[in-house]
């Protein structure tokens, strides 16, 4: 563009102004007709459009849906419509992003199970499961980058960025919808290991506190206990008791955002290392080694076991993940165990 500006101000050797060369015009967006395959069957139309219309603002996607510009089999639909195999979607002219979003570096993670339907990994702490909220990419983007030939790969559920452990991904749409149905109907068994600060008393304790999601002024997502919130239920079992700490197994009966963290914090037992709902003074102190106790620079929450019905074979499947080494080292530095219950099942 600097060269064009310079030429437009000067003259040619013959004294006549040079022609101004306009930048090449971007081709106008066109109506698209897409046929839905079996792999996309069952997906909501809004989620499908958000995935394929890269760089288009979410608000614009929902506007064209509300206006009826998006048609399925020549008929109007709403954003809740679930796609069927063979559906023909009319997508109105939408200008996609001119620049592709930054690509995620390919990465692989410890695999606990992989077959034609599922991929189950052991996610490390500190890694987001997907991009967004200031994170350029997460596990799902990295796995897709490392497996470019994969036709389908989607998260079945999510883990907080600072939570480690078992993460399920589906390699077929049918597996995704089957596992979502199991979770919605309470047929999966998800269990976590967590360390709390305080004098925990009960061998087994039910916590039923309704939870409400809200957004802070800076856009950060938080959760609090609120009477009119979503019903939430966690069962905590005592595994080991130390002088000032307790190692618990948390069994999720519902799957709300930050459920374990908020249920424990509200009950007076903050998870060690929790930077949202925890004891911030204690967390800072624990980041430095003290005598025999080693430093802990993460949240002590680990998804250690899950049981579900395999979507292809119909068999009950239980997977386990060992407590990460940094958590085991921290436990050894806490001194003798005062109470030791049965090992988690």
C-alpha positions as CSV (number, residue, x, y, z in Angstrom):
1,X,0.0,0.0,0.0
2,X,2.9,2.4,0.6
3,X,4.1,1.8,-3.0
4,X,0.6,2.6,-4.4
5,X,0.5,5.8,-2.4
6,X,3.9,6.9,-3.6
7,X,2.9,6.2,-7.3
8,X,-0.3,8.1,-7.0
9,X,1.5,11.2,-5.8
10,X,4.2,11.2,-8.6
11,X,4.2,11.1,-12.4
12,X,5.6,8.7,-15.0
13,X,8.5,9.4,-17.2
14,X,6.1,10.7,-19.9
15,X,4.5,13.1,-17.4
16,X,1.2,11.4,-17.1
17,X,-0.2,10.1,-13.8
18,X,0.3,6.3,-13.5
19,X,-2.8,4.1,-13.2
20,X,-3.9,3.4,-9.7
21,X,-4.1,-0.3,-9.0
22,X,-7.0,-1.1,-6.7
23,X,-6.5,-4.1,-4.3
24,X,-8.2,-7.2,-5.4
25,X,-11.8,-7.4,-4.3
26,X,-12.7,-10.2,-1.9
27,X,-15.3,-12.5,-3.6
28,X,-18.8,-11.9,-2.3
29,X,-20.0,-14.7,0.1
30,X,-22.5,-17.1,-1.5
31,X,-25.4,-19.2,-0.3
32,X,-24.1,-22.6,0.7
33,X,-26.0,-25.9,0.6
34,X,-24.6,-28.6,2.9
35,X,-25.8,-32.2,3.3
36,X,-25.6,-33.6,6.8
37,X,-23.7,-36.9,7.2
38,X,-24.3,-39.6,9.8
39,X,-21.4,-38.2,11.9
40,X,-23.1,-34.8,12.3
41,X,-26.6,-36.3,12.9
42,X,-28.0,-35.5,16.3
43,X,-26.1,-32.2,16.7
44,X,-28.0,-29.0,17.4
45,X,-28.1,-26.6,14.4
46,X,-26.6,-23.7,16.4
47,X,-23.6,-25.7,17.6
48,X,-23.1,-27.0,14.0
49,X,-23.0,-23.5,12.6
50,X,-20.7,-22.2,15.3
51,X,-18.2,-25.0,14.5
52,X,-18.2,-24.6,10.7
53,X,-18.5,-20.8,10.4
54,X,-15.0,-19.9,11.6
55,X,-14.5,-16.3,12.7
56,X,-18.2,-15.4,12.5
57,X,-19.4,-13.8,15.8
58,X,-21.8,-15.9,17.8
59,X,-24.3,-13.1,17.8
60,X,-24.5,-13.1,14.0
61,X,-25.0,-16.9,13.9
62,X,-28.0,-16.6,16.2
63,X,-29.3,-13.6,14.3
64,X,-29.5,-15.5,11.0
65,X,-31.1,-18.4,12.8
66,X,-33.8,-16.2,14.3
67,X,-34.5,-14.4,11.0
68,X,-35.1,-17.7,9.2
69,X,-32.3,-17.2,6.7
70,X,-31.0,-20.7,7.7
71,X,-33.2,-23.4,6.2
72,X,-33.2,-27.2,6.6
73,X,-34.9,-29.1,3.8
74,X,-36.3,-25.8,2.6
75,X,-38.1,-25.2,5.8
76,X,-37.6,-22.8,8.7
77,X,-36.1,-24.2,12.0
78,X,-35.1,-22.8,15.3
79,X,-31.8,-22.9,17.1
80,X,-32.8,-26.1,19.0
81,X,-33.3,-28.2,15.9
82,X,-31.2,-31.4,15.9
83,X,-29.8,-32.3,12.6
84,X,-30.7,-35.6,10.9
85,X,-28.6,-37.7,8.5
86,X,-29.4,-36.5,5.0
87,X,-30.7,-33.0,6.0
88,X,-29.9,-30.3,3.5
89,X,-28.9,-27.0,5.2
90,X,-29.1,-23.7,3.4
91,X,-26.6,-21.3,4.9
92,X,-27.1,-17.6,3.8
93,X,-24.1,-15.5,2.6
94,X,-21.8,-15.1,5.6
95,X,-18.4,-13.6,5.4
96,X,-15.9,-15.8,7.2
97,X,-12.8,-14.6,8.9
98,X,-10.1,-13.6,6.3
99,X,-7.4,-14.8,8.6
100,X,-7.5,-18.3,10.0
101,X,-7.3,-18.5,13.8
102,X,-3.8,-19.4,15.1
103,X,-3.3,-23.1,14.9
104,X,-2.8,-25.2,18.0
105,X,0.4,-27.2,18.2
106,X,-0.2,-30.9,18.0
107,X,0.1,-32.8,21.2
108,X,-0.6,-36.3,22.6
109,X,-1.5,-37.2,26.2
110,X,-1.3,-40.4,28.2
111,X,-4.0,-42.6,26.8
112,X,-6.1,-44.7,29.2
113,X,-8.4,-46.2,26.4
114,X,-8.7,-45.8,22.7
115,X,-10.9,-47.7,20.2
116,X,-13.0,-46.8,17.2
117,X,-15.6,-44.9,19.4
118,X,-13.7,-43.4,22.3
119,X,-10.4,-41.7,23.3
120,X,-9.8,-41.4,27.0
121,X,-6.8,-39.5,28.2
122,X,-5.1,-38.6,31.5
123,X,-5.1,-34.8,31.4
124,X,-2.4,-33.0,33.3
125,X,-3.2,-30.1,35.6
126,X,-2.7,-26.6,34.1
127,X,-4.0,-27.5,30.7
128,X,-7.4,-26.2,29.5
129,X,-9.7,-28.7,27.8
130,X,-10.6,-26.2,25.0
131,X,-9.7,-22.7,23.9
132,X,-11.5,-19.6,25.1
133,X,-11.5,-17.1,27.9
134,X,-8.0,-15.9,27.2
135,X,-6.7,-19.4,26.3
136,X,-5.7,-19.8,22.6
137,X,-6.1,-23.6,22.6
138,X,-6.7,-26.6,24.8
139,X,-6.6,-30.4,24.8
140,X,-9.3,-30.7,22.1
141,X,-7.5,-28.4,19.6
142,X,-4.1,-30.0,20.3
143,X,-5.5,-33.5,19.7
144,X,-7.2,-32.5,16.5
145,X,-4.0,-30.9,15.3
146,X,-2.0,-34.1,16.0
147,X,-4.7,-36.3,14.4
148,X,-5.5,-34.4,11.1
149,X,-7.2,-37.5,9.6
150,X,-9.7,-37.9,12.4
151,X,-13.2,-37.3,10.9
152,X,-14.7,-36.6,14.3
153,X,-13.3,-35.8,17.8
154,X,-15.4,-34.0,20.5
155,X,-15.2,-33.6,24.2
156,X,-17.7,-35.8,26.1
157,X,-17.4,-33.7,29.3
158,X,-15.0,-31.1,30.7
159,X,-12.5,-30.7,33.5
160,X,-11.4,-27.4,35.0
161,X,-8.0,-26.2,33.8
162,X,-6.3,-26.9,37.2
163,X,-7.9,-30.3,37.6
164,X,-6.0,-33.4,36.4
165,X,-7.3,-36.8,35.5
166,X,-9.6,-38.8,33.3
167,X,-11.1,-37.0,30.3
168,X,-13.4,-38.7,27.7
169,X,-13.5,-37.8,24.1
170,X,-15.8,-39.3,21.4
171,X,-14.6,-40.4,18.0
172,X,-18.1,-40.8,16.7
173,X,-21.3,-38.7,16.9
174,X,-23.2,-41.8,18.1
175,X,-20.8,-42.3,21.0
176,X,-21.1,-38.7,22.0
177,X,-24.9,-38.7,22.1
178,X,-24.9,-42.0,24.0
179,X,-22.5,-40.9,26.7
180,X,-24.3,-37.5,27.0
181,X,-27.5,-39.5,27.6
182,X,-25.8,-41.6,30.3
183,X,-24.5,-38.6,32.1
184,X,-27.9,-36.8,31.9
185,X,-29.7,-39.8,33.3
186,X,-27.1,-40.2,36.1
187,X,-25.8,-43.6,34.8
188,X,-22.1,-42.7,34.9
189,X,-20.0,-42.8,38.1
190,X,-17.4,-40.1,38.3
191,X,-15.0,-39.9,41.3
192,X,-12.3,-37.5,42.3
193,X,-9.5,-37.4,44.9
194,X,-9.1,-34.1,46.7
195,X,-7.2,-32.8,49.7
196,X,-8.8,-30.3,52.0
197,X,-7.5,-28.2,54.9
198,X,-9.3,-28.6,58.3
199,X,-10.6,-31.1,60.8
200,X,-12.8,-33.3,58.7
201,X,-14.9,-35.6,60.9
202,X,-17.3,-37.8,58.9
203,X,-16.4,-41.0,57.2
204,X,-19.1,-40.4,54.6
205,X,-20.9,-37.1,54.1
206,X,-23.6,-36.0,51.6
207,X,-23.6,-32.4,50.5
208,X,-26.7,-31.1,48.8
209,X,-26.4,-27.4,48.0
210,X,-28.0,-25.7,45.1
211,X,-25.5,-23.9,42.8
212,X,-25.8,-20.7,40.8
213,X,-23.5,-19.7,38.0
214,X,-22.7,-16.0,37.5
215,X,-20.1,-13.8,35.7
216,X,-17.8,-11.3,37.5
217,X,-17.1,-7.8,36.2
218,X,-14.0,-9.0,34.4
219,X,-15.9,-11.8,32.6
220,X,-14.6,-14.6,34.8
221,X,-17.1,-17.4,35.5
222,X,-17.9,-18.2,39.1
223,X,-20.4,-20.3,41.1
224,X,-22.0,-19.8,44.5
225,X,-24.5,-21.6,46.7
226,X,-27.9,-20.1,46.2
227,X,-31.3,-21.4,47.2
228,X,-32.8,-21.0,43.7
229,X,-29.8,-22.5,41.9
230,X,-29.4,-25.9,40.2
231,X,-29.8,-28.9,42.5
232,X,-26.4,-30.4,43.2
233,X,-25.3,-33.4,45.2
234,X,-21.8,-34.7,46.1
235,X,-20.9,-37.6,48.4
236,X,-17.5,-37.2,50.2
237,X,-15.7,-40.2,51.7
238,X,-12.8,-39.9,54.1
239,X,-9.7,-41.8,52.9
240,X,-6.9,-40.5,55.0
241,X,-6.7,-37.9,57.8
242,X,-3.6,-36.0,58.7
243,X,-3.0,-33.4,61.5
244,X,-4.5,-30.5,59.5
245,X,-5.6,-32.1,56.3
246,X,-7.9,-34.8,55.0
247,X,-7.8,-36.8,51.7
248,X,-11.3,-37.3,50.4
249,X,-12.9,-39.1,47.5
250,X,-15.7,-37.1,45.9
251,X,-18.5,-38.9,44.1
252,X,-20.5,-36.7,41.8
253,X,-24.3,-37.3,41.7
254,X,-24.8,-34.2,39.6
255,X,-22.3,-32.5,37.3
256,X,-22.4,-28.8,37.9
257,X,-19.7,-26.3,37.1
258,X,-17.1,-26.2,40.0
259,X,-19.4,-28.4,42.1
260,X,-16.8,-30.1,44.2
261,X,-14.9,-26.9,44.8
262,X,-17.9,-24.8,45.9
263,X,-19.5,-27.6,48.0
264,X,-16.3,-28.0,50.0
265,X,-15.5,-24.3,50.3
266,X,-19.0,-23.5,51.5
267,X,-18.8,-26.3,54.0
268,X,-15.6,-24.8,55.5
269,X,-13.1,-27.1,53.9
270,X,-11.3,-25.4,51.1
271,X,-9.4,-27.5,48.5
272,X,-5.7,-27.1,48.9
273,X,-4.4,-24.9,46.1
274,X,-7.8,-23.7,44.8
275,X,-7.2,-20.2,43.5
276,X,-10.9,-19.3,43.1
277,X,-12.7,-20.6,46.2
278,X,-9.7,-21.6,48.5
279,X,-7.7,-20.2,51.3
280,X,-5.4,-17.8,49.4
281,X,-3.0,-17.2,52.4
282,X,-2.6,-20.9,52.9
283,X,-2.1,-21.5,49.1
284,X,0.8,-19.0,49.0
285,X,2.4,-20.6,52.0
286,X,2.2,-24.1,50.5
287,X,3.9,-23.0,47.3
288,X,7.1,-22.9,49.3
289,X,8.7,-26.0,50.8
290,X,8.7,-26.1,54.6
291,X,10.9,-28.7,56.4
292,X,9.9,-32.1,55.2
293,X,6.8,-30.7,53.4
294,X,7.4,-30.2,49.7
295,X,5.8,-27.3,47.8
296,X,2.5,-27.6,46.1
297,X,1.9,-25.4,43.1
298,X,-1.4,-26.7,41.8
299,X,-4.9,-27.4,43.0
300,X,-5.2,-30.8,44.7
301,X,-8.2,-32.2,42.7
302,X,-7.8,-35.2,40.5
303,X,-10.4,-37.1,38.4
304,X,-9.3,-40.6,39.4
305,X,-12.1,-43.0,38.3
306,X,-15.0,-43.2,35.9
307,X,-17.5,-46.0,35.2
308,X,-19.8,-45.9,32.2
309,X,-21.5,-48.3,29.7
310,X,-19.4,-48.5,26.5
311,X,-21.5,-47.1,23.6
312,X,-20.5,-49.8,21.2
313,X,-20.2,-53.0,23.3
314,X,-22.8,-52.2,26.0
315,X,-20.4,-53.4,28.7
316,X,-19.7,-51.6,32.0
317,X,-16.3,-50.0,31.7
318,X,-14.3,-48.6,34.6
319,X,-11.1,-46.6,34.1
320,X,-8.7,-45.3,36.7
321,X,-5.9,-42.7,36.9
322,X,-3.2,-42.7,39.5
323,X,-2.7,-39.6,41.7
324,X,-0.1,-37.4,40.0
325,X,3.4,-37.6,41.4
326,X,3.4,-34.0,42.8
327,X,0.3,-34.8,44.8
328,X,1.8,-38.0,46.2
329,X,5.0,-36.2,47.2
330,X,2.9,-33.5,49.0
331,X,1.0,-36.1,51.0
332,X,4.2,-37.8,52.1
333,X,5.4,-34.5,53.5
334,X,2.4,-34.1,55.7
335,X,3.6,-36.5,58.3
336,X,1.9,-39.6,59.8
337,X,-1.6,-40.5,58.9
338,X,-4.0,-40.3,61.8
339,X,-6.9,-42.1,60.2
340,X,-6.7,-44.4,57.2
341,X,-9.9,-45.6,55.6
342,X,-10.3,-48.2,52.8
343,X,-8.7,-47.4,49.5
344,X,-11.0,-45.8,47.0
345,X,-13.0,-48.3,44.9
